[in-house]
């Protein structure tokens, strides 16, 4: 139903008289980028060029092809495509034919010019799209992989992507940044299936900011889609009663106009997706905004052209006068503030009217170098006594200007930097296991227990918690009016937090999975002005880090246990395991202008600090992507370079060090170079790295629920020189055994720390004995390789035996047998001597 207000808006619109441009049939139009001319083409062999602002007759080009089906223009020329499969180029200054750009075997359906006017994309009834260079028509790129012909083409404002609306009902997004254009995304279920000659539209029209495009859908709505991830954003819905035939953004993106088979043209507000005005014009199939003025032109299937001067009324003109407006995202990343930006260290420098005064106090100021006593007012000592023309270059202060000197690279930047506050690069805060918003969905938590995700429903969120083991836990789903944006999940319960909004403070909510009371969930509000930076959940405590750099510790049922301020600031993230918590924050600024990332580990129950403000070992420019404790309680991080590190000896103050246990860029599956994938870290358990494989350019997992993958640890040890014969597997055996020994020694060390620092179980102590044997087995296998290689490896072989930890003598005895098998008698004797010294307790002091 149309409201009374809408009806009045329809009646009071000025009626514009149509101009008979072409015979009845599909009619096409386009403005030149400078807006000076409007070019139209139709079913006859005449192309008309209208001068903007002139009421005179258009210029006719009578020697064009018949049955034109597409038109595109620059300031200098225009291209016309026709049903005979040709695309011809005509000059706008002389209105003459220039050349045939390309020819196809089937009818042309659309032409799109790149923003720089150097390339033309041509769609026809063939199964590929040609991208032809204007200057050199022999330079042609091909958009391949379409199952059916393309109906519409659209360049993004940067000229990097082309959106192809295919007749199979899918929008294909091609990247032109590589030598061979490739499909980077397919958006299915957006547009309807149409034939190429249909007057209905399925065109994907790019928003002027280049981050999204809009396309008509089967339910007669206009859906905005993010080009970055292909997710649906806001929609212009409920306006048309017929199928959409044309749409166009205003030059600044603040307005959208659409036409449909219901004989209506609608004007939409981009920000609110509301209809601002309705216009009664039937059979409109193409439309275009003037690039700079309040003019909209549209053509009908009757061959008529309408040039609507003052299209916008006085109440909507201000929208067109605005600067570039953002595309209508559900959650616009440009509009959201992360709270991670630091305030400027200074408030700026006031400038004097005297240019010399502005230089005083700077590091290279002559006044500072000489001191006040040595600087006088002798600013006019320069004289033109030699006739060299110095006075012609003297500035207003009697000093010779530097106009005669060439500019020095970086000089101006140096001067400007003096007056700008230094802004260090900091590590931004993040919630472990969560992802950013993608469309209206995001994961709040992903781990081995399950996952928590939320959907933005505009007025509220809906939260879903699902478990991998449904025999012990039941999935649950609830409506979230608090708009939770962070979550933690373990076997005991689920923890949520929400930011402050509309005068309501930030809140923390905990829901246990099992309870023997009527209600055990609880929520608490943080003090006004504090926002939640990160949260963590263990079997014993709940940890909340806030924007005030407070670390707030609660028991599982809401009793405040401890509050203190974190030393490193701003805070970054936190993780917890049993009674231990790990916090991270920004530390001192390094030589590269970035802050060092510091961490602290403490035992909350015993009130003991294990590591205090130690540095997180990251390479230059790297960031931490996730932090968590392994199932054995060892802190782990995964950085942006794809390396997984574990913290060794972290229970002993001052002894902790970060050890790489897996470099995902060195995985064998990537060795051939055929796979392009990255990995989203989830957990470390059973000495395996559990992750989600991300294909292509994806940086975060998305829906449907991704599958977990696991990789064994593989410490990036230095490899020996590759053998001359790559197929000789025995020659590669040594490096693998060396890595196995280093890895076994690390895992043994981690388990030793656990057993000695906790009330170890019998199973853990038995496992420790097995670990020692595994490490010695790796050495025994390595000894076998060295003995096989020859007598000259004897010294290294003896060294390997000395690394064995077994004190019972069985491993050393086995080592002697290995040496005897290969006839290394000298080595066998030395091994026997080593065994004897160990037996009597005499250590080798060399």
N, C-alpha and C positions, 0 to 999 in steps of 0.2 A: 504494500500500500504506500502511496505517496502522500506525505504529510501536506497540510495546508501551506506551510512555509515553503516546501519544495515546489508545490503547484504555483505559488505566487512567483517564485524565482524563475520558473519556466515561462510564465506568461510575460513577465516584465523584461525578458531578454530582448535585445535589439535583433531584428530579423535582417539577415544579410542576403542580398540577391546573388544567386549563382551565375557564373559565367560559362557559357557553352564552350568548353575547351576542346573536347574530342567527341567522336561518335559514342553512342551507348556501348558500354563495356568497361572492363577494368581500366582504371585511370590511376596513374602514379605521379608523385610529386616529390620534390626535394629542394631545400634551400641551399645556396652556396654558403660556405662557412662564414663569410663576411656579411651575409644577409642581404646583399645588394640585389640578388636575382633569385627568382623562383622558376624552376624548370619542371615542366609537366610532359608526360607521354601517355599515349593511349593506344587504342586498337587501329588507328590509321597510321600513315607514314609521316605525320607531322609532329615535330617536337616544338613546344612553345616555351619561350623564355620571357617572363614577366619582370619588369623593373619595379623594385620595392618603392612605394610612395608615388608611383605614376599611375594615372588613370587611363593612359593611352593604350593603344593596341600592343599586344606582345609581338616579339620578333619570332617569326616562324621559320623553322628549318624543314623544307619540304622534301629533302632527298634522303630521309631516314628510312629505316626498315619498317615493314608492316607489322602489326600486332605486337607492339612493344609490351614487354612484361616486367621490366625493371628499369630503374633510373638511379643514378648516383652522380654527385657533382663535387668539384673543388672550386676554388675561386677562378681557376684558369680554364677548366674544361669540364665536360660531363660525359658520362658513359651511359649508353642505352643498350639494353638487351632485348632480344625479340624471340619469337617462337621458332624462327629459322635456325636458332642455335648460335647466332653471332652476337658479339659485344663490340660496339663501335665507339670510337672516341671522337668528340667534336670540340672545337675551340670556342670559348665564350667571347673572346675579343673580336674575332672575325666571323663567328657563326658559320664555320665551315667544317667539313669532314676532315679529320686528321688521319686516322688509320683504323684498321680492324685490330682490336686488342687480342681477341681469342675467338675460337670457334668450337662449338660442341656439336655432337651428333644429334642431341635431343634439345627440346626447347629450354631456354634460359628461364629461371624462376626468380632469382634474386641476385643483386650486386651490392657489395659492401666495400667501401673505400677505407683504407687504413687512416688513422688520424693525421699522419703526415702526408697523405695523398700519394704515396709512392707504390702502393700495392692495391690490387683489386681482387677481392674474393668473389668468385662466380659460382653460383649454384644452378644446376640444371637437373633434368630428369635422369641424368647419369648417376652412378653410385659413388661418385667422388666429387669433391669440391676443388676447383682450381684457384690458386692464389697467384696472380700474374703480376710481374713487375711492370710498372707503367712505362719506364724508360726503355727497358730491354725485355720485350715480350717473350724472348726465349728463356728467360729465367722464370720458371714455374714451380711452385710448391703444390703438393697434393694432400688434401685432407682425406685420408682413407679410413676404411673400417665401418662405413655406413651400410646397414643392411638394406635400406631403402633410400630413395632420393631425398634430398634436402629441400625444404620449403622456404626457410628464412635463414639469413645470416646476419650477425651483429658483431662488430668489433668492440672490444672494451675501450675505454678512453685512453689507455696507455698503448694500445696496439699490440699487447702481448698475447691476448686470448681472442678466440672467435667462438661465439656461441652459435651452434648449428641446431635449428629446430627441424628435426627429421619427421618424415611422414609416418614413422613407426611409433610416434607418440613419446619420443625420448629427446631430451636436449643433451647434445654432446658438446663438451667444453674442450677445445683444442688449444694447446700451448704452441706458440710460434717462437719460443726462445731457443729451440734446438734446430739443427739443420733439417731434420725430418719432423714435421709437425706430428704431435702425438696427442692422443686422448688422455686428458688428465682427470676427467670426471664425467660420469653419466648421471643425469637426473631423470629418473623414471617416475611415472605417475604424476607428472606435473602438467604437461600439455595433452591435448586430446589428439587422436589419430585423424589426420586430415589428408585429403588428396592435394597434390601440388597446385591444381587449378582452382581449388576452393577459395571463395571470397572470404571465408572466416580466417581468423588470424591465430597463429600459434607462436608468434615472434617473441623471442627473448630480448627485451629492450634494456640495455645497460643504464643503470643510474649514473648520473654525471660524476659521482664520487668514485666510481669504478669498483666498489666493494660488493655490489649486488646487481641483480637484474630482475626485471618483472616480466611475467608471462601470463597470458590468459589460461584459465583452467576449464575443465569440463563443466563444473558447477556455475560457470559464468562469473567467477571472481578473478581478481588479479592478484597473483601470488608473488611475493618478493622472495628471492632465493639468494643466500650468501654464496658468492663465488669462491670464497676460501675453503668452505667445507661442504657446500652443496645442501646446506640445511635450509628449511623453510623458515622465513621470518614473518613479518607482518603481512596481512592480506587486506586488499580493498574488496570488501564483500557486501552483498545485499543491494547493489546499486542497479544492476541491469536485469531485465526480464528476458533478454535475448542473448544469443551468442556474441562474443566480442569479435569485432572485425578490425579494429585498429586501436593503438595506444601510443602515447608519447609523453616523455618527461619534459618538464620545463627546463630551460638551459641551466638553472641553478638547482634543479632537483627538488624544489619546494612544492611543486604541483604536478599532478598527473592528469592527462585527459584521455578518455576512452570513448570509443564509439561501438555500437552494437546493433544487432538486427532488430532491436526493439525501437528503432528510429530515434534513439537518444544519444547525445554527447554529454558525458558527465565530466565535471571538474572536481578533482579530489585534492584534499589537503594531505600532503605526504606525512606530516607529523602525526596527525590524528586518524588518518584513513577515513575521513568523513567527506560526504558529498557537499561541495560548496555551491554548485550551480548545475542546472540542467538545461540543455539546449535541444530543441526539436529539429533534427535534420535527418531525413531518411537516407538509407543506402550508402552511408559513409564507409569507405573501405581503406582510405589512406589519409594520414594527417601529419602535420609537422608544425612545430613552434618556430617562430622567427628567432634567430640566434641572439638578438639584442633587444627587440622591441616587443610591445604588447600586441602581437599579431599571431593569429593561428590560422593556418590554411589547411583545407581538407578537400578531398575529391571523392566523388561518388561513382557508383557503378553505372550511372546514367551519363557519364562523361562530363559532369559539371565540376567546376572549380569554385570554391568559396574562399575568399581572402577576407578574414574577419579582423578588421581594424578595431583596436580597443576591445579586445576579446574579454579581458578581465574588467570587472566593475570596480568602482572606487574603493570598496571594502576589501577587495582581494589583490589589488595592485601592489600594496606593500609586500606581499609574499614574493612577488616576482622581482622586487627590487633588492631582496636580501642577497647576501653572498652565498656561496655554495653550501647547500644544506646536506646533512647526512642521510644516507639511505635508512629506511624505517626497519631497524633491527628490533627483535624482541629484547635482547640485551646487547646494547651497542658497546663494543669494547672501547670506543673513543669517549663515550660518556661516563663510563665507570671509573672510579678512582680507587686505587689499590691501597692507599695509605702508606705506601712504601717510600714515597718521595721525602727526602729530608729537606728541612727548611734551609734557605741560603745561610751560609756562615756569616755573611755580612749583609747589610741593607743597601749596599751600593755606595758610590762615591759621588759627592756633589762636585759639579764642574764650575770653575770660575769663568768669568767672561774673558780673563786673560789666559791665552793659550799657554803661556809659560808657567802660570800657576798650576795648571792641570798636570804639568810634568813634575812639579816639585813633590817629593815624597815617594817617587817611584824608584825602583832599584837602580836605574841608570840615570837618575837626575844629577845634573852637574852641580846643583846647589848642595845636594847631600854629600857629593864627593869632596867638594872644596870647603864646605862649611860656610856658615853665614858671614864670617868675617872676611872671606876671600871673594865674595860675590858682591859686586857693586852695581851701580846704575849706569855702567859704561856700555849702554846698548847701542850708542850711535857712533861708535869709533870707526865704522867702515866709511871710507871715502873713495871716490872714483878718481884718484889722482893719476892713475895710469891709463885712463880712458878705456878700460876693458869692459865697461858696461855693468859694473857691479851694482850700481845704484838702481839700474833697471830691474834688478832681481831682488832688491832689498824689500823686506816686508815692512809692515807698519811699526815694527819695534827696532828698526835699524839693523836687523840681522838679515844675512843673505838667505834667501829661500832655497829649498832643495829641488826647485823645479827643473834644474838642469841635470838632475841625477835620474838614472833609471830606477824603476821600482825594484825593491829587493823582496824576493819571495818570503812571505811570512812576517814582514816587518809590521804591517798594519795589524796583523793578528796578535803580535806580541804586545803592541800598544793597547789594543782593546782588551786583552786578557788581564792587563793590570787593573782595569776598572771593573772587572767582573768577578764576583765571588767564586772561589774554587768549589766545585761540586764533585766530590768523590763518587765513584761508581760503587754501589753497594749491592749486597746480595739481598734480593727481595724475599719476603716471607712466603711460605707455602705450607699447605696441609698435606702431609704424606699420604699417598694413595688416592688423592683426589684429582679431578681433571677440570679444565675450564669449561665454561658454558659453551655448548655447541648447539646453536638453535635455542630451543627451550628446555634442553636436558643437560644434565651433567652427573658424573659419578662423584658422590661424596666420599666413598671409601671403596677400595679394592684390596682384598688380601686373601689368604688361604681359607679363612672362615666363610667368607661370602662377599657380597657387595651391597652397597647402599647407593641408590640413585634417586634423583628428584626431577620433577617436571614442573616447569613454570606455567601456571594456569592464569597468569595476569593478576588476579585478585588473591591467589593463594598458590601454594605448592602442593604436590602430591608426592609422598615419599614411599619408596618400596625397599624393603630389606629382604634379601634372598640368601639362602645358605646352600653350600655345596652338599652338606650332609643333612638331608631332610629326615633322617631317622631320629636324630636327637633334637632338631630345632624345626619349628614351623615358620615359614615365610609370613611376613605381615606387611600391611599397607595401611597408610593413614593420611588424612588431609592435614596439611601443615599450614596453619595461619601465621606462624611465626617466621616463616621463610628461612629455614635452617640452611646454612651454606657450608658447614663442616660436619664431619661425622667420623667416629671410630667404631670398630666392630671386633669383638672377640667372643670366646665361648661363654662368657658370663653375661654380657649385655651390650647395648648400643648407646653410644654417647653422641649428642648433637650440640651444636651451638649456632646462634644466630646473631647477626650484627644489630646495633642499635638502629631504630627507625621510628620516625614520627613521634619523637619524644620518649619512646620506650627504650630502656637500657638494653645492652647486650645480655643474652641469656644462655645458660648451660642447662641441658636436659639429659638425664640418664634414665634408661629403661632396661632393667634386668630381664633376662630371658626366663628365669624361673624364680618363684617366690612362694613362701609358705604363709605370707600374710595377704590381706585383702588387696592392698596396693603398695608397691614398693618403689615405683618410679618417682623421681623428684626433679625439680628445676629450681634454679637460683639465678638471680639477676646480679650482674656486675655493677660496680659503682658507676655513676653517670660520667660520661666522657671516655670510658674504656671500651675498646673493641677487642674482640678475640683475634689473636694472631695465629695461634695453632693450639690444638688439643691432642691429648694422647690418653690411652686407656690400657691399664695392665690388670693383672689378677688382684692387685692390692689397692691401687690408687688411681685417681683421676687427676690429670695435670692440665692446667689452662694457662697459656702464656698470652698476655694482653698487650695492647698498644702502648701501655705505660711501662712496658718492660718488667711487669710483675710476673712472677711465677706463682700461681695459686694452686695449691695441692689440696684435694678433697679425698675423703674416704669414699668407698664405693656407694655409700648410702647418704652422701651429702654433708658429712661433718667436715668443716674446714680444718685442715691438719697443719698447714704451713703456708706462709706468704712471705716472699722476699723479692728483692729487685735483682734482676739479672745484670751481671757486670757488663757483658758485651751488648752493645746497642747499635742500631735497632735489632730487636730479636727476629729470628728467622723461622725456626721450627723446633719441634720437640718429638721425642719418642720415649717409650717406657717399657720395662719388662720386670715383672715381679715388684721388688722394692726399689729398683734402679730407674732413674730418669736421666735422659740425655737432652740437653738444651743447646741450641746453636744461636749465635748472634754475630753481628759485625764487629770486627776489632779494628786495629790500627790500619792506616792507609799505607799500602805498599808503594814501591817505586813506579808502578804502572798506573797509579791513580785509583786503584780498586782497593776496597777494604779486604782484610784477611778474615776468613771465616773461622770463628773460634767455637769450641765446644766444651761443655762441662758435664761430667758424669758424677752422680752422687747417689748414695743409698739413703733414701728418705727415712726409713724406719730407724736405722742406726745413726742417722745424722752424720754420715761420713762422706767426705769428698774423695772420689777416686782419681779423677783428673780435673784440673781447674784451669779453664781458659787456655786450653791447648789448641794448636792450629790444626784445622782440617787440611789434610794433604791434597791439594788440588793443583793441577797444572795451570799455567797462565791462561786466563780467560774462561776456564771451566766453571761450571755451576753444579751444585748438588741437585739431582732430580728426585731422589727419594732417600729417606733414612729410616731404618728399622732395626730391630733386634732379630737375630736368627732364632730358630726354635731352641737352640742351646744357650741363648742369652748373650750372644756376642754382637756388638754394634756393627752395622754394615751401612755403607753408603753406595749409591750408584750415581756416577757423575755424567755430565753432558758429553764426555768423550767416549762413553760406552764402556767404562771400566767399573767393575764391582770390587770394592775394597772392604776388608774386615779389620777390625781393631784388635790387635794382639796385645796381651799383657795389660789390659785396660784396668784391671783391679788393683794394680800396683802403681801408686802415684809416681808420675814422672817417667814411667817406663813404656807408655803406650806408643804404638806405631801402626800406621795404616799399611796393610799388606794387600796388594792386588791378587785376587783369586780368579778373575776371569776378565779378559779383554774381548768383548763381543765383536769387535771389528776384526779379530783374528779367528773367528769361528770358521771351521772347515766348509760350512755351507755357503760362506761368502767368498771362498778362495777363488772360485771360477769367475767371479765378477758378474754373474748373470742375475743374481738376486739383489734387489734394492729394498732393504728392510732395516728397521731399527727395532729396539726392544723397550717395552714399558716395564720397569721393575715392579714386582709384586712382593716377593718374599725370598728368604733363604731358609731352606729346611732340608734335612737329611743330606746335607752337603751338596745341594743342588741349587741352582739359580732358577727361580720360578718367575716367569715373565709372560708378557703378551706380545706377540710378534705384530709389528706395524708395517704395513706394506707401503711402498712408494714414499710420498712426502708426508704421510700422516705422522703426527707427533703425539697423539693421544688416542687411547682406545675409545670406541663409540659403540652404539647399538647396531644390531642385536648383541647380546652378551657375548663377549669374546672368549675364545678358548685359551686355557693356560698352557704354556709350553715350559719345558725344563731343560737345563743344560748342566752338564757336569762341570765342576771346577777345573780350570786349567790355568795354572800360574804362568804368566808370560816370562819364561826363562829365556836367557840368551841361547840361541841355537848355534850348533857347530856349523862349519863349512859344509854345504850340501855335497853329497857324493857325486862322483863323475857319472855314475850310473844311477839315474833317479829311480829305476825300478828295483834297485838293490835295497830291499826292506831291512836287511840286517844292518846296513850302514845308518839307517834312520832310527834304529832301536835305542842307541845311546842317549840322544836328546830326550826321547820320550821317558826313559827310565830316570833321567836326571830330574825332569819335571815331576815325575811321580814321587821321587824322594823328597824334593822340596815341599810338595803339597802334603805328603804324609807327615813330615816334620812339623808343618804349620798346624795341621789338624790335631796332632799329638800335643802340641804346645797349648792350643786352645782348651783341649780336654783336661790337661794337667792343671791349668788355672782354675777350671770349673771344679775339679775334684778337691783341690787343696783349699778353695775359698768357700765351699758350701758343704752342707751335710750330704755328701755323696752317697748314692745308693749302691747296693751291691752290683747292680747292672752297670752303673757308670764305672766302677772300679774294674770290673771285668773287661769293659770296653777299652779302658786305658791300657791294659796288658795287651789286648789285641792290636791296639794302635802301635805300640812299641814293636811288636813283631812285624807289622806291615811295613814300617819304616825300614827295619833291618832287611826284610825280604827285597825291598826295592834296591838296597845297596848290594845284596847278594847277586841279584840279577845284573846289576851294573858291573859287578866284579867279573861275572861270566863273560860279558861283552869285552872288557878290557883284556882278559886273559886270551880270548879268542883272537884278538887283533895282533898279538905278538909279544915277544919278550921285552921290547922297548917300552911297553906300557906298564912295566912292573912297578914303578914308583907310584903311579897314580892308583894302581890296583891295591897296593899296600895302604895307601892313604884312605881308600874307600873302606877297607877292613877296620881301620882305626876309628872311623865314624860310627861304627855299630854300637848300639846302646846295650845290647844283651850282655848281662854280667854272668849268666850261667855257663857261658862258654860254648853253647851248642851252635850258635851262629858263626862264631869264629872257627869252630871245628869244621863246620860245613864249608866255610871259605877256604880252608886248607885243602879240602877234598876237591873243590873246584879247580884250584891251582894245580893239584896233582893230575887231574884229568887231562889238562892241556900240556902236561910235562914241564910246568914252570917250577922246577925244583928249588931254585934260589928263593923265589917268592914263597913257596910252600914252607921253607925253613924259617923265613922271616915272620910268616903268619904264626907258625908254631911258637916262635920266640915271643911274639906279642901275646899269644894266649897264655903262655907261662907267666909273663909279667903281670897280666891281669889277674891270674889265679892267686898269686901271692900278694896282690894289692900294690904292686909297684907301678906307678904311672910313668909314662914316657914324658920326661921333662924337656925334651928338645922342642 
